[in-house]
Amino acid sequence: MADQAKRRIQALGDQLSPGSSTELKPMTKVAAGSSAPRVKDKVVIITGANSELGIGRATAHQYAESGARALYICDFDGSNLAAHKAEINALYPAVDIHTRQFDASDEAKVKEVIDDALARYGRLDVFFANAGIVGPHALFTNIDDADFMQIMKVNTLSVFLAVKHAAPAMQKTSDAKPASSGSIIGTASVAGLRSNAGSTPYSASKAAVISLAQTTAYQLVGTNVRVNAICPGLIETGMTAPTYESARARGTEKKIGQLNPTRRGGHADEIARVALFLGSDESSYVNGQAWAVDGGLSAGHPYVPGRIG
């Protein structure tokens, strides 16, 4: 064996030997280990949290399980909020749960819930602006200006107001939170990325949410307050329940989601886990992004297998 090869083998052995004096430089870690609570002690606001099948409810459970100090679960419809609070309190008694019934596009109400979080806890860490509506399923020529603007108000203005008031709140510091930081997440849609996934006003409103995330992320430069958008595909929620119910009645439920490579529709919990990641310090370098969680639908052009040509 050549002397040079022997020296290389000896050097490798020295590095692997338990008694080796070689020390690796420590890695920079920006968050606790992945097996630890991922949002420990964080104060979180979630809008659009009333639905039994909804992304808001599923996300509240993920944050509670992962160590949040306080959760504000909010919705225009308050019919299930008390039940959600009781359920989460029973499962995670250490988490403070507050319910609020208000319109997420009402600026005074949005500011009020943020001010309450600051007054009680001296901090705000996550705002998940998840409130939204589908609006009428109709050709654009049959949608009037009032319907169009209502969809934009609920789906887009609500996210703008969340960023407008949550971002300054997240920059406030205290002994418990010595540095500015925070995560604002808007619920957009695959319909905001590609056509044929929603009506014209719905798609426009969700494209605007993505633009808001991108533009405000840059305007918050240096604050360590991040803004991102989640773009769900077809998820079984209260809004999509009629689609699922109709398919089940016809016996065609297995056809739902067949245009995506995962070949199924999604579950609210699958969106909630992405929302948890984006709200945690593990996503500290994710900013101004539109995350598609759609089974791969937006990755390509839909086609019928076996019929390309």
C-alpha positions in Angstrom: 0.0 0.0 0.0 1.4 3.4 -0.9 2.6 5.6 1.9 0.1 8.3 1.0 -2.9 5.9 1.2 -1.6 4.7 4.6 -1.4 8.2 5.9 -5.0 8.9 4.9 -6.3 5.7 6.6 -4.4 6.6 9.7 -5.8 10.1 9.7 -9.3 8.7 9.3 -8.8 6.3 12.1 -7.5 9.1 14.4 -10.7 11.1 13.7 -13.0 8.1 14.4 -11.1 6.9 17.5 -12.9 7.6 20.8 -9.6 9.0 22.2 -9.2 11.4 19.3 -8.3 14.9 20.2 -10.2 16.2 17.1 -13.3 18.3 18.2 -16.1 19.3 15.9 -17.4 22.8 16.0 -20.8 23.2 17.7 -23.8 23.4 15.4 -26.0 26.5 15.5 -29.5 25.5 16.6 -32.4 28.0 16.3 -35.0 26.0 18.1 -35.5 23.3 20.7 -35.2 19.7 19.7 -38.1 18.4 17.5 -39.2 16.1 20.3 -39.7 19.1 22.7 -42.8 21.3 22.8 -42.6 23.3 19.6 -44.4 26.5 20.6 -43.7 26.5 24.4 -45.0 29.5 26.2 -46.2 31.3 23.0 -49.3 33.4 22.9 -51.4 32.6 19.8 -54.5 34.0 18.1 -56.4 31.9 15.6 -59.4 33.2 13.5 -61.8 31.0 11.7 -61.8 28.5 14.6 -65.5 27.6 15.0 -66.1 24.8 12.5 -66.1 21.3 13.9 -64.2 20.1 10.8 -62.1 23.2 10.3 -58.4 24.0 10.0 -58.7 26.5 12.8 -59.9 23.9 15.3 -57.3 21.4 14.2 -54.6 24.0 14.5 -55.7 25.1 18.0 -55.2 21.4 19.1 -51.8 21.3 17.6 -50.6 24.4 19.4 -52.1 23.4 22.7 -50.4 20.0 22.5 -47.1 21.6 21.6 -46.9 23.8 24.7 -48.6 27.1 23.9 -49.2 29.3 26.9 -52.4 30.9 25.7 -54.8 30.4 22.7 -57.4 32.9 21.5 -59.9 31.0 19.3 -62.0 33.4 17.3 -64.8 33.3 14.8 -67.7 35.3 13.4 -69.9 32.3 14.3 -69.5 31.4 17.9 -71.8 28.4 18.1 -69.0 25.9 18.8 -66.3 28.0 20.5 -67.4 27.2 24.0 -67.3 23.4 23.2 -63.9 23.8 21.6 -62.6 25.6 24.7 -64.0 22.9 27.0 -62.4 20.1 24.8 -59.0 21.7 24.7 -59.1 22.6 28.5 -59.8 18.9 29.2 -57.0 17.7 27.1 -54.4 20.4 27.9 -55.3 22.0 31.2 -52.1 24.1 31.4 -53.1 26.1 28.3 -55.2 29.3 28.8 -58.1 29.3 26.3 -59.9 32.5 25.4 -62.9 32.6 23.0 -63.8 35.6 21.0 -66.7 36.1 18.6 -66.1 38.8 16.0 -65.8 39.6 12.3 -62.1 39.1 11.4 -62.5 42.0 8.9 -63.5 44.4 11.6 -60.4 46.4 12.4 -61.5 47.5 15.9 -62.2 43.9 16.9 -58.9 42.6 15.6 -57.0 45.3 17.4 -59.0 44.6 20.6 -58.1 40.9 20.7 -54.4 41.7 20.1 -54.5 44.4 22.8 -56.0 41.9 25.2 -53.2 39.4 24.6 -50.6 42.1 25.3 -52.4 43.3 28.4 -52.7 39.7 29.8 -49.4 38.2 28.8 -47.2 41.1 27.6 -46.5 39.4 24.3 -48.0 38.0 21.1 -46.1 35.3 19.1 -48.4 33.9 16.5 -51.4 35.2 14.6 -53.0 32.6 12.3 -55.4 34.6 10.1 -57.5 31.7 9.0 -61.0 33.2 8.6 -62.5 32.8 5.2 -65.6 32.2 3.0 -66.2 30.6 -0.3 -68.8 32.9 -1.7 -71.2 32.0 -4.5 -70.3 29.2 -6.9 -71.1 31.0 -10.1 -69.7 32.2 -13.4 -68.0 35.6 -12.9 -70.6 37.3 -15.1 -73.2 36.3 -12.6 -71.4 37.7 -9.5 -72.3 41.2 -8.5 -69.9 43.8 -7.0 -71.3 43.3 -3.5 -70.6 39.6 -3.5 -67.1 40.2 -4.9 -66.2 42.8 -2.3 -67.6 40.7 0.6 -65.3 37.8 -0.4 -62.4 40.2 -0.6 -63.3 41.7 2.8 -63.5 38.4 4.7 -60.6 36.6 2.9 -58.1 39.4 2.3 -58.8 42.4 4.4 -58.9 40.1 7.5 -55.3 39.0 6.7 -54.2 42.6 6.1 -55.6 43.7 9.5 -53.9 40.8 11.2 -50.6 41.9 9.8 -51.2 45.6 10.4 -51.9 45.1 14.1 -50.1 41.9 15.0 -46.7 42.8 13.6 -46.2 45.9 15.9 -47.5 43.8 18.9 -44.9 41.1 18.1 -42.1 43.6 18.2 -42.9 44.5 21.8 -40.3 43.1 24.3 -40.3 42.2 27.9 -38.4 40.1 30.4 -40.3 37.0 29.1 -39.7 38.0 25.5 -36.4 39.9 25.3 -36.3 40.2 21.5 -38.7 41.1 18.7 -40.1 38.0 17.0 -43.3 36.5 15.7 -45.1 34.6 13.0 -48.1 35.7 11.0 -49.8 33.1 8.8 -52.6 33.7 6.3 -54.8 31.1 4.9 -54.6 31.4 1.1 -55.4 28.5 -1.2 -54.1 26.5 -4.2 -56.8 28.6 -6.0 -54.5 31.6 -5.4 -51.7 29.8 -7.2 -53.4 28.2 -10.1 -56.7 28.6 -12.0 -59.6 26.2 -12.0 -59.5 25.6 -8.2 -62.1 28.1 -7.2 -64.4 30.9 -8.4 -63.0 34.1 -9.8 -63.5 36.3 -6.7 -62.4 33.5 -4.3 -59.3 32.9 -6.3 -58.5 36.6 -6.5 -58.9 37.0 -2.8 -56.5 34.1 -2.1 -54.0 35.4 -4.6 -54.1 38.7 -2.7 -53.3 36.9 0.5 -50.2 35.5 -1.0 -49.2 39.0 -2.2 -49.8 40.4 1.2 -47.5 37.8 2.8 -44.8 38.6 0.3 -45.0 42.4 0.4 -45.4 42.7 4.2 -42.5 40.3 4.9 -40.2 42.8 3.1 -41.7 45.8 4.9 -41.0 44.0 8.2 -37.3 43.7 7.4 -35.1 43.3 10.4 -37.9 42.8 12.9 -37.8 39.0 13.0 -41.5 39.1 12.4 -42.3 36.6 9.6 -45.3 36.5 7.3 -46.2 33.4 5.3 -49.3 32.0 3.5 -50.6 28.4 3.5 -52.3 27.3 0.3 -54.5 24.2 1.0 -55.8 22.1 -1.7 -59.2 20.3 -1.3 -59.5 19.7 2.4 -62.6 18.3 4.1 -63.8 21.2 6.2 -67.1 22.9 7.0 -66.8 24.9 3.8 -66.2 21.9 1.6 -68.7 19.6 3.4 -71.3 20.0 0.6 -68.8 18.6 -1.9 -68.0 15.6 0.3 -71.6 15.0 1.2 -72.7 15.1 -2.4 -69.9 12.7 -3.4 -70.8 10.3 -0.6 -74.5 10.3 -1.6 -73.5 9.5 -5.2 -71.0 6.8 -4.1 -68.1 8.7 -5.8 -66.2 9.8 -2.7 -63.1 7.9 -3.8 -62.9 10.2 -6.8 -62.3 13.3 -4.6 -58.7 14.5 -5.0 -58.0 12.2 -8.0 -56.4 15.1 -9.9 -53.5 15.3 -7.4 -50.7 12.7 -7.3 -51.6 11.7 -3.7 -55.0 10.7 -5.1 -57.2 11.9 -2.2 -58.5 14.9 -0.5 -56.8 16.3 2.6 -57.6 16.5 6.3 -57.6 19.7 8.4 -55.0 18.1 10.7 -52.6 18.0 7.7 -52.9 21.8 7.3 -52.7 22.3 11.0 -49.3 20.6 11.3 -47.9 23.0 8.6 -49.4 25.9 10.5 -47.7 24.6 13.7 -44.3 24.5 11.9 -44.7 28.0 10.5 -45.6 29.3 14.0 -42.6 27.6 15.6 -39.0 28.7 15.8 -38.2 25.7 13.6 -39.4 27.8 10.6 -37.3 30.8 11.6 -35.8 31.1 8.1 -39.1 30.7 6.2 -40.5 34.1 5.3 -42.7 35.6 2.6 -43.6 32.2 1.2 -46.7 30.6 -0.2 -46.7 26.9 1.0 -48.9 24.6 -1.1 -50.3 21.8 1.0 -52.4 20.2 -1.7 -51.3 16.6 -2.3 -49.2 17.8 -5.2 -52.0 19.4 -7.2 -50.1 22.6 -8.0 -46.9 20.8 -8.9 -48.2 20.0 -12.4 -51.0 20.1 -14.9 -54.0 17.9 -14.1 -54.5 15.0 -16.6 -56.3 11.7 -16.8 -53.8 8.9 -16.5 -53.4 6.9 -19.7 -54.9 9.7 -21.9 -51.8 11.8 -22.6 -51.1 12.2 -26.3 
